[in-house]
Amino acid sequence: MKLNFLVTTLLFTLISFAQKGTVTGTITDKDMNNEALPFATVMIKGTTNGINTDEQGNYTLSVSEGNHVLLISFLGYESAEIPFTIKSGETKTINQALGSKGVELQDVVIKVEQNREKETALLVEQKKAVEIKQTIGAQELSRKGVTDVATAVTKTTGITKQEGSGNIYVRGLGDRYNSTTMNGLPIPSNDPEKKNIKLEIFPTDIVESVSIDKVYNGKIFGDFAGGNVDITSKNIKGKDLLKLDIGAGANSNAVKEDNFLLLKGYRASGFSNPANPSTINTYDFNTLQLEGNAPFSGSLGLSGGKAFNIGSEGKLSLFGTGSFGNEYTSKRDGYAKGGVNGDASLINKDFETYSSIGYNTNTTGLANIGYKINRNNKISFNSVFINSSKQTKDEYYGYVADLANDGNGLIRRLQYEKNTLFVNQLLGEHTFSERIKATWGIARNSIDGDMPDRATNSFRSTDAGYQIISQSAPDNNRYFQRLEETENVANAAIDYKFKKDENNDFKGRITLGYNGRSKNRTFEATQFNFKTASSYLTTIVDINNLDTFYNQENYAAGVFEISTYSGGPDDANALDPQKYTGDQSIHGGYLNTEYKFSNKFTASLGLRGENIYQKVKWKTQLDPIGDEDDFNKTTFLPSLIVKYEVNDKQNLRFGASKTYTLPQFKERAMFVYEDITEVKIGNKDLYPSDNYNVDVKWEYFPKAEEVISVGAFGKYILNPINEITIASSTNDISFVNTGNNGYVAGIEAEIRKTILGFGENDTQKLTAGLNASYMYTTQELDSKKVEDETIYQAIFTNSKAAFTGASPLLLNTDVSFLKEWNNKDSNISATLAYSYFSDRLYAIGTNMKGDQVDKAVGALDFIFKSKINKNLGLGLSAKNLLNPKIERVQENANGDVTLLSYTKGINFGIGLNYQF
């Protein structure tokens, strides 16, 4: 019986095989001298039997015998339908060249979508687009070992990330000049001090590609000067997917710590959220005990997706991913200074030792549901949940004026931050005819940004041990901060194509659209100050277990007092928080006209009108009674983009536009935020800047995987906004319109090149990439303008300054080696990547003090990846190999003074993934 079964099965298999043939071939790009066209879609019409071409444009399909129609398509190209007949056992070769004719594919049902994760596909998209943008895909991110979006964008030309903050600088312009979207829809910030969300909380596991628009077009909100970062979330492509990722890592500085002590009581998952004390009549606070940790990180991720055909045209695609990762960080060999005057003869804080250790977590969930109703209608739903936490212990040891004059002071800050982002988007695309197409999107976003229970304590070291310093109540405090923000977003646009040419292609397109966003923020903060009674100031305490001093028994005995900025235990309003609320709405309509005047010359002219309303209301220690302020601005924003195709491999581009820059809620609220070495306060008189932008760019695409480009840009900014030190008893930092105008000018260059290709079909390749930018920034500084327009005074040390965050020279370069085996089921790749930024301005000097400058830093990373077989993959990485000193100096007349210095250590990682 078993033998008969085996024979029957074998015969059935042989018969089935014998009834099939093979169709194979190469798809090329007609517009690029028949260069290979990778990732084109090739399929048998009326079936789900399809495949994408490989990087050499090749494909192979197994086909049942009979008559068929081969469908060949690629986004932005004219499709081809090729009838053929095949016999069992026959191999038929069908080669085809596709051209970018812009024809609507009315009769083609595309079952396999273009893969925008691939470097070559994105280069083709960049070449064909009229807009000027750069895109980095998941393939390149993986090759360079990039794990978060913040690092991803720094791999493109003219972009850097500020050390320690995650802030992105585009062409020397910082947070206020940039914007962030996901799938074209805005997303909120998770930081009360910032306009943009920290991109480092977005793991690349959920990213298909990241695009950076550095040239404005009317589809984007007008609050734009540096760039817009758009994150395209992943969805299922091609065949079903189930993938498991695990990883482990360590930081060289962290493992050197004798005892990696962090505050006890927080969950390793990063979901702890302590509540504010409900009273100050009793001691109602969490523990101040420290506990040891083993500083070795780990990660775990699971991704899966499946597609279902519904009827003859419909398709339902489901994709989801969930991941958790943690990280231990350490800043060592550091020192810090604060309150340094113009000739360094007076230094209020001189810490000969500065260190910081931390534990970070990131939990991410993404769900994507795409429903292609038919060939003309498609909707999708995206939901993203990200919970990130950061726990740190910062210690400053040394001289503190009037508190530790013998250089024996210790200030310790224990801080825990938790941010929860929830993004929900519904998107639609509808084709009504070959002329008319509509797109729309709505979103509901929310962010909870909490800093629950930040503890700051001041000590004096003696031979007997540590004593608590308590000259004033805030020297020792517990701080609770809550931020809640919700935002509703809507986009809608309709395209109308017009005027066909002799080839029946449309030459023009008009787009009419609307963007709207409305957000509301509530921010509350309460600081509990602990004033030690004078008779207990010599008490020796255990700094790693302050519960032995700060507890209910000592509080009841009068060892220390507790108060807030709203009062003490006898005040009914003592627990009233400092608070500000912000409301902002932006409604914009735009009309874009794109027209192809000839085969070489295309222009896009846009006009956008916007109405902006912003209101901030506050009640804080600066203004206990409370007040509010608002402004209403209506603006018209023209834009022009011109593309000239020199030949089939070269483009010349030009862009010009007007935009604006808004102040943020925190900058206008009369609120005080205290750090160890600086204090920031808001300025209710702050107002928007206006920006005029111009770009020109030449780009050359020698081959499918290569690009060479050179560009120049300029910006003229009216009433620029900067952070400065205002004239005050404590040298507070605020935000002001520092002068009447400023300028930015620069050049950018990029090259991606295959240095060597050898082996059959280039199965071994050595590639290299380089992008660099050089820029010059300057702005007028006007002390009288500040005095006339605000309640503050500022005496600028110089009459001109660069823009804060601007590095004259930015550089990214990498070299990669790839070797493939067994029909590309196995491979190894190794990448060496280097990035560099030159000195850049951190803060503008005032009151005879020089500018504060972050010194140049270069970083070197090594990434090794191996696809062991079609299912199993391995990755190794070593990042920040040079481990340079991170330094900030104050440029004084008699020499630079180092304000901050430390090293971050080398990060080592190993990862495994298995695709089922």
N, C-alpha and C positions, 0 to 999 in steps of 0.2 A: 504493500500500500504506500509506504513511504517512498519507495523507488518510483512508482507510477506518478506520485505527486511531484517529485523532483523532475522527472522527465517532462511532464506536462508543463510545469513552470518554465523549464528551459526552452521548450519549443515555443511557448507563448512569448517569451522574451525575445527569442531570435526572430519570430515573425514580426513582432512589434518593431524591432530594430530595422528589419529589412524593409518595412513600409515607410521608413523615414529617409529624408535626404538632408543635405547641408547647404545653406546659403551663406556665403561669406563675402567680404569685400572691404573697401576703404572709403570713408566719407571725407571729402575735402571741402575747403572754404574757397569758393569761386572768387570772392573779393580779395583774397590774399594769395594770389598766384597758386591756387590749389594746394595750400598748406593743409596738413592734417587738421581735421575738426574734431577735437576730443569731446566726449560726453554728449554727442548728438543721440537722439532717440531713434532706434531702428526696431520696427515691429511688424508682425503680420496683421493686416487689417482685419477687424472683426474678431480678434482674439486678444488674450492677455499675454501672448508669447512675444516678449520684447526684451531689448537689452540696450545699454548705453555703449557707445564706442569708447575704446580705451584712449590713452593719451596720444597714441599714434593714429587715431581715427579708425582703427580696425574693429570689426565685429564678426561674430560667427553665431548662427542660429541653426538649431535642429528643427526641421520642418517635415510635416507629414506629406506624403506624395499627393500630387494633384495640382490644381490651379490656385494661385494666391496673388495677393497684392501686397507689395512691400511698402510700408509707410516710413519715410525718413523725415525727421523734423528737428529743429533747434530754435530756441527762443530768439525771436527777432529775425529769423530767416524764412524764406519761402520753402514750404514743404514739397516733397516729391512723392508721387505714387507710381510704383513700377510693377506692372503685371508680369508674372512669370509662371512657368510650369516646371515642376520638378518630379523626377522619378525616384523610386526607392533606391537608396545607395548612391545617388548622384550628388556631386558637389558642384554647386553653381556659384560663380563669382559675379557679384553686382557691385560695381563702383559707382559713386554718385557725387557730384559737386553741388553744393547748396550756395545760393546767393542771398544777401540780405535785402530782399525786395519789399519788406514791410507789408506783405499781403495778409489779410485776415484768413485764418485757416478754417473756413466754414465747413469743409467736408472731412476734416481730419480729427479723430478722437485720439488725443495723446494720452497713453496709459502710463508712460514712464516720464517723469518730470526732469527738467534740467537740474543738474547737481551744482548748486552755487557754493558748495564747500570747496571745490577744486580751484587751484590757483590759475590753471589755464582757462577755465570757463569764466572766471572773474576778469581776466585780462581781455578776453573777447568782448565781454559786456562793457568794460571800460572803453575799449576802442570804439564800439558802435554808439555809445551814449552821446547825447548832446551835452548833458550836464557834466560838470567837472567835479569828479569825486574820486576817492580811493577806497578800495575794499580789501579786507583781509579775511580769508575764509578759514574754515575749520582745518583744512589740510595743512595750510601754512602754520596755523597756530600749533597744531600737533607737532609738526616738524621742529619748531623752535622751542618746544617745551613750555608754551604759554598756558597758564592755568586760570587766568582771570582777564576780564575785558579791559581793565585799566592798563595792564601790561600789553595787551593786544594792540591797543591804539598807539602805544609808544613805538611800535615796530614800523609805523608808517612815517612819511616824511614830515618833519617840522613839528613833532609832538613830543612832549616830555611829561613826566609825572613828578609832582613835588614830593620829596622825601618825607615820609612819616604821615602824610595826609591823604594820599590817593587822589589829590587834585590834579586835573589834566590841564596842561598849557598848550594851546594850539597857536603856533606862530607867535609865541611870546605873550599871548593873551590868556589870562587865567579864568577861573570859575565863572565870574560874572559875565564874561563875553561868550560863553559856550552854552550849548543845550544838549539834552539827551532824549532820545526817543526809542521806543521798541516797536518794531513793525510799522514805523511811521507815525506812531501816536506818542505824545509826551508822557513821561513818567516822573513822579515827584522825587524830591530830595529826602534823604534819611538823616540829614544833619541840619540842625537849626541855624547854623552859621553859613550854610552853603546853598547855592542855587541848584546844583546838580547832585544827583545821587552818587555815592562812591562806587565807581565802576568796578572796584576790586571785589565787591560782594557778588558779582555775576560770574560764576564759573563758566569756563568755555564748554563744559559738557552740554549746556542748553543753547549753545550758539551755532548757527549755521554760518553766519558771516557778520562782520562789523564794517559798516560804511561810514566814512567821514566826509561830509560835505564841507569844504573850506571856501566854496564860492556860493553866494546866496542865490536862491531862486524863490519865486513868490509862493511856492507850496509850503515853505517853512515859515514858522512864526518869526516875526521881525526882530525879536530879541536875540540878535545874532551879530557877531563880529569875528570871533575866532573860528568856530566850526560847530557843526551839529553831528553828534555821534548817534548812529542808528543801529540798534542791535536787532538782527533778524533771528528769530527763535527757530529752533530745529523742528522739523516734522519728518514723517516717514518718507523715504525716497526708495523706489524700487522694491526689492523683495522684503519679506518680513524680517524683523530684527528683534533679537533678545541678547543683551550684552551685560556682562558683569565686570566691574572694575574694582580693584582693591589696590591700596598703596600704603607706603610707610615712608617716614622721613625723619630727619634730625637737623638741627642747626648747630654749627660748631661752637658758637658762643654759648648756646644754652646748655650743651652737655658739659661745658667747663665749669658751670656754676656749682659751687660746693653744696649748696642746698637751694633748690629751685622753689622758693617759698612764695605762695600766693594766698590771698584771703580765703579762709575756709567758708564753706556753706553754699557755694555755687555749683550747680549741676554741670557735669562735664559736657552735657548735650548742648549747653548754651541757651536753655529756655528758662532759666531762673529770672524772676521779676519781683524783687522784694517791694512791699508796699510802704508808703510813707508812714511814719509814726502817727498814731491817732491822738497823741497827747504829749505834752512836755511836763506834765505834773508828775509823771513817773518816767523812769528810764526805759524806753520802749524801742531799743535799737538792736540790730543784728550783731553777731559776734565780730570782734576785731582780732580773732586768733588767725595766725598764719599756719599753713600746712604745706608739707613737701609734695613735690610732683616729680614724676619721671618724664623728662622733657623729650619724649619721642612721639611723633605725630603719626596719624593714620587717616585713611579715607576709604569710603565704601560707596559704590554707585551702581545703580541698576537702570538700564534703559531698554525700552521695548516698543515695538510698533507693528501694526498690521493693517493691510488695506483689503477692502471688500468691494467687489463689483456689485452694483445695484442696477438691475435692468441692463439695457443695451448701452447706455451712456453714463450712468451714474457711478460714482465711486466714493466710498467712505474710508477715510484714512485716520487711524488712531495712533498717537505717539505719546509716550510718557517717559519721564526720567525722574529719578529721585537719588539724592546723594547727601552724604555727610562727610565733612572733613575737618580736621583740627590742625593747629600749628602752634609750636612754641617758639617764641622770639626772644632775643636778648641783645641789648646794646651795652657794650663793654668799653673799657679803657677810655672813659669819657670824662669831660669836665664842662662846666657851664658858668656863665656870668650874666648878671642882670643889673640894670640901672647904671650903665657905664656912661660917664659924661664925655664931652667933646675931646678932652686931652687925656682921658683915662686916669685922671688924678683922683677920681671918686668912683668907687664901685660899690653899690649897695649890697650886691650878692655875688660872692666869689666862691663857687663850689669846686674844690679841687678834685672831687670825685662825683661823677654822675653815672648812674646806671639805670636801666629799665629792662624788666623782663615781662613777658606777656604770654597769654594763652588765648588763641582765637578759634572760633568755630564758624562753620557755615553749613546750614542745612537748606537744601534747594529741592523744590518740586516743580515740575513743568508738565502740563497736560495740553495737548494740541489735538483738536478734532477738526478735520477738514471734510467737507461734503461737496463734492462736485455733482450738482444736480443733473446737469447735462453739459454739452459743450459750450453753452453760452452763459451759464450761471454757476457761481461757486461761492460758498460761504465757509468761514472758519472761525473757530473759537479757541483762544489762547488764554491759559491761566498760569500765572507764575507766582510761586510762594517762595520767599527767601527769608530765612531767619539767621542773622549774623550776630555774634557776640564777641566782645573784646574785653579781656580782664588784664589789667596791668598793675605793676608795682614800680613806681618811679622813686628813686632816692637821690637826694642832693646833699652832699656832706661838705661843710666848709664854713666860710665866713658869711654871717648875716648881720648887717649893721644894726646895732643896738640890741640884738638878741643873742648873738654868738660872736662877739668881737675877737675872741681868741681863736677863731677858725674851727671851733668844735661843735658847730651846729649841724643838725640833721633834719631835713624836711622830707617826709615820706607821704606820697599820695598813692592810695589804693583806689583804683577806678574800675568800674564795670559798666559796659555799654551793651545794650541789646536793641537791635533794630529789626522790625518785622515789616516786610514789604509784601503787598498783595496786589497783583495786577490782573485784571480781567478784561479781555478784548474780544469784540465781535466784529469781524471784517467781511465785506462782501464785494463781489465783482460780477458785473452783468454786461453782456454784449447784446445790444438790441439789433444791430445791423452791422454791415461792414464799415459804416461811418460812425456809429454812436456806441460808446462804451461808458459805463458808470462804475465808480468805486466808492465805497463808504466804509466808515469805521466808527465805532463807539467804544468807550472804555470807562471803567470805574476803578480808580486806583486808591489805595490807602497805605499810609505809612505810620507806624508807631515807633518813635525813636525815644528810647528811655536811657537815662543814666541813673539807675537806682542805687543810691547809697554810695556816693563817692566820699571817701574819708581822707582828710588831710590832717597830719599831725606834725608838730614841731618839737624837737628835742635838743638838749644840750648834753654832750658827752663829758663825763667826769671819770676820775680814777675808779670811783665806786660803781659806775654804770651810767645809764641815761636818765636825765630828768626832763620833765615836760616844760617847755617854754610856753608861757601864757601871758605875754605883755598886753595883748589885746584879745578880745573874745574870738575873732575869726582866725587866730593862729592855729586853732584846733577846731575842726568842723566836720559835719556830715552834710552832704549836699544831695538833693533828690531833684531830678529833672525829668519832665515828661513832655513829649511832643506828639500831637495827633494831627494828621493832615489827610484830608480827602480831596479828591479831584475828579471831576467829570469832564470827559473829552469827547469831541465829535469832529469827524472829518467827512467831507463829501465832495466829489468832483465828477464832472461829466466831460468826456472828450468827444469832439466832433471833427472828423477828418473831411478835407475838402480838396478839390481840384486834382483830378487824376492827370497823369502825364501819358505819353504815347505808349508806355509799357503797362498802363492801367494801374499804376501805383499812385497813392495819394502823396501830394507834395506838401500839404499843410495840415495843421491840427490846432484847434482852439480848445483850451481847457478852462472851464469855469468852475471855481471851487470855493469852499468855505472851511475854515478851521475855527473851532471854539474851545475854550477851556475855562473852567471855573473852579477855583480851589479855596479851601478854608483851612486855616491853621490855628490850633490852640497850643500855646506853650506855657508851661507852669514850672516854677522852680522854687524850692524852699531850702534854705541853708540853716542848719542848726549849729550855733556857735557854743563852744564849751570853754568857759572861763574858770580856770583853776584858782581856788582861794590861795592867797599869798603864803599862808602858813604851810601849804603842801607843795610848793614849787620845788623843794629840795628832795621830794620823794623819789626814790629810785624805782623805775618801772621796767617791766619786761616788754620791750618794744615788739616782740613777736607774739605777745598775748596781752594786749591792753585791756582785756576784759577784767583783769585783776585790779585795774584802776578805775576804768569807766564801767560802773555797774550800779544797780539800784541801791545797794547798801551805802556806797560812797556818796551817791547823789542825795539820798535822804539825810546823810550826815553833814552835808554842806561842803564836801571836798571840792566840788565843782558846781557851776551853775549852767543852765541851758537856756538859750534865748534864740530868737530868730530876728530878722530885720523888721518884723512886724510886732515884736514885743516879747515879754517873758511869760512865766507861768501864770502871773496874775492878769495878763491881758487876754480878753476874750477873742481878739483877732490874731493871736500869736501864730496860729497855723495857717493864716491866709497866705497863699503863695504869691510870689512875684509872678506877674502874668502879662502876656500880651497875646492878642489875637490878630490875625491877618486875613483879609478877604481880597481876592484878586480875580478879575474876569478879563478875558481877552477875546474879542470877536473880530475875525478877519475874513475878508473876501478877496479873491484874486482872479485875474484874467491873464492867462498866458497864451501867446500865439507863437507857434513854431512853424517855420516855413523853409522848405528846401528850394532855394533859388536856382540851384544847378546841381549836377552830380557831386560837386565838391563843396558847395557853400550852403550852410544851414544856419539859421539864426532863431533865437527864442527871445521874445520880448514879453516882459511881465509887468503888471502893475498890481500892487497889493494895498488895500486900505485896512487899517486896524483901529479899533477903539480899545484903549487900555484903562482900566480903573483899578486902583489899589488903595486900600484903607488899612491902617494899622492903629490899634487901640491898646493902651498899656496902663498898668498900675504896678510900679516897681519902687525899689528903694531910692532911685533917683527922683521919682515923681510919685510920692505916696498917695496923693489925691487922684492922680490918673488923668489921662488926656488922650486925644486921638488926632490923627492927621490923615489926609487923603489927597490924591491927585487924579486927574482925568486927562488923558492924552489921546488925541486923534492924529494919525499920521498916514501919509501915503508913501509907499516904498516901491520905486521903479527898479527893474533889474533887466539886464541884457546879457545874453550868452551867445557867442558866435563860434561856430566850428567850421574850419576850412580843411578839407581832406587834400593834402598835398599830393598824395598818391595812395595806393591801396594799403600802405604800411605806415603812413605818417599823417598826423593831425596837427593843426595849429588851432589854439583855442584862446578866446578872450572873454572876460566877464567883468561887469561893472554893476554896482548896486548901492542903494542907501538902506541902512538899517538903524537900529537903536539899541541901547543897553539900559535895562531897568535896575534900580536898586532893589535889594531883597528885604524881606520882612524884618529879619534880625538887625539889619543895618540901619533901619529907620526907627525901630522900637527903642525907647529909653531904658535899656536893660544893661546890666553889668555882668560880664562873664570874666571870672578871675582864674588865671593860670598861675603857675608858680613864679614865672619870671615876667608876666605881662598881664595887663587888664584891658579888656575891650568894652567899649560902650557905644550905643547907637547914636544916630544923628537924624532927628526928625526932619531936618531941612534938606536932606539929600534928594537929588532929582535925576532924571534919566539923561544919558549921553546920546548924541547922534553920531552915526558912523557912515563914512563914504569909503567904498571898497573898490579896488580894481585888480584884475589878475590877467596874466598872459602865460600861455604854456605851449610848449612843443613836445610831442611824444612820438616815439618810433617803436614799432612792433616788429623786430626782425623775424622772429619765429613765434610759434604758439605759446611758448613758455617764457618769452623774453620781452623786455620793455626797456627803453631808454627815454628819459624825459628830463626837460629843464623848464623851470617856470620862474616867474617873478611876480611879486605882489606888492601892493601899497595900500595903506589905510590912513585916513584922516579922521580923527576923533575929536568932536567938540565936547567940552566940559567933562573930561575923563574923570572917573571915580578911582580913588586910591585909599589904601590904609595908611594912616600917618600917626605919628605921636603928637598929640595936641598939648598945648600949654596947660598943665595942671600940676597939682602938688604931687601926684603919683605917676606922672608921665603916661597917662592913659592913651590907648590906641583907639581911634575912631575912623569913620569913613566920611570922606568929603570929596566934593568936586574941586580938585586941586588947582585947576587952571583953565584957561579958555580953550586950549587945543593941544593935540599931540599927534605924532606921526609914527607909523610903522612901515618899514620897507625891507624887502628881503628877496633872496633867490633860493630856489629849491632844485635838487637834482636827484634822480633815481635811476638805478640800473639793475636789472635782473638778467643774468646771463648763464647759459650752460657752457661751462669751461671745457669739459670733456664729456663725450658720449661714446661708449664703446660696448662691445658685446652685441649679440643679435638683438635688433630692435632697441638699442640703447638700454639694455638691462642693467648697465652700470653707468652712473652719471655723477659728475662733479659739477655742482652749481654754486653760484655766488650771487649775493645781493648787496647793494649799497644804496643808502639814501642819506642825503645831507642837506642841511639848510643853513644859510647865514642871513642874519637879520640885524637891522639897526632900528632902535626905538628911541624916541625922545618926546618929552612933553614939558610944557611950561608949568612953573610952580609959582603961585600968586598968593602970598600971605594975606594981602588986603582983600582978595576975593573971598577967602575963607572967613575972614572976620566980618565982612559985609553980609554974607549970605547965611551964616550959621551963628549959633550961640557960642562957638568955640573960637580959639585963636591958635594959629600955627606959625611959627617962625622958621621958615625953611632954611636949611644950611646952604643950599645951592639954588640957583634960579631955574635950573633944568635938571631932569632926571630921566632915566630909562623907565620903561613900564615894569612894574613888579612882576616877577616870574619870567622875564624875558632873558633867554640865553642867546648870545650872538651866534654860537655855533652848536648845532645838533647833529649827531652822527649815529647811524645804525648800520651795521654790516654783519653778514653771516656767510659761512661756507658750509655746504652740505654735500655729503656723499651718500648715494643710494645704490644698492645692489639687490636685484630681484632674481628669484628662482621659481621653478615649477609653475610656469604659467601665471606668475605674479601672486601665487598663494603664499609664498614665503619671501621675506626681504629683511634687509637691515638698513638703517639710516643713521647717520651721525651728523650733528650740526654743532658748529662753534659760532656763537653769536656775541657780538660786542656792541655796546651802546655807550654814548658819551654826550654829556652836556657841559658847556663852558660856564664860567661864573655867571650867576644871575641875581638880580636884585630881589631881596626879600621885603625890605621896608625902606621907605624914603627917610633920609635924615632930616631932623629938625633940631632947633635950639642948639646949634653949633656942633651937634653930633653928626658923624658921617653916615652914609647909607649902610644898611645891613645887607650883606651879600652872602649867598650860598655858594661855596667854592665848587669848582669843577669836579665832576665825578665820572669815572669810567667803570663799566660793569661787564664782566665776561662770564658767559654761561656755556656749559657743554651738555648736550642732550643726545642720548643714544636710544634708539627704538628698534625693536625687532618683531616682525610678524613671523612667528615660528612656523605656523601653518595657517590654514584658512580660518581657524577658530581661535588660536591662542596668540597673545601678544605680550611683549615685555618692554618695559621702559626704565631707563636709568637717567638721572640728571644730577648735575652739580652746578649750582647757580651762585653768582657773586664770588667767583673764584679769586678775584684780586683782593677782595675784602678791603676796599679803600676806606680811609677815614672820611666820615661825613662831617663837614665843618661849616660853621656860619661865623663871619667876621663882621666887625664894625670898622668901617674905613675912616679912621681919624687922621688928622693932619700930621701927627707925629708917628704914624704907623698903625697898621691894622691890629685890632684887639679881637682875639678869638672868643666868641660868645658861647659857642656850643661845639663839641667835638665828641665823636664816638665811632665805633665800628659795629656792623650788623652781623658779621659772621658769614660763613658759607653754608648754604642749604643743600643737603643731600637728599635724594629721593629715589624710591624704587616703586614700580607699579606693574601690576599684571591685569590683563583683561582677557575675557573669554566670551566669544560670540557663538551662541548656540545655533 
